[in-house]
Amino acid sequence: MENKEFSKKLEARTKTFAIRIIKLSATLPNTVEGKIVRNQLTKAGTSIGANYREANRARSRADFKKQN
């Protein structure tokens, strides 16, 4: 599998995962605890795709280096 093909497939998979996480979080109870878990689950489950896409679109290796 070519890198671009792999990248596109992984982007699609992370999007599908995020949608499934959102649907799952919607089924949690509407209690204080449920809202806390829903919030954390949604943040964690949807950030994976956003982080991958951002890293995938970096222009150079320097974009990955930590700025001091």
Secondary structure, DSSP 8 states (H G I E B T S, - for coil): --HHHHHHHHHHHHHHHHHHHHHHHHTS-SSHHHHHHHHHHHHHHHHHHHHHHHHHT-SSGGGGS---
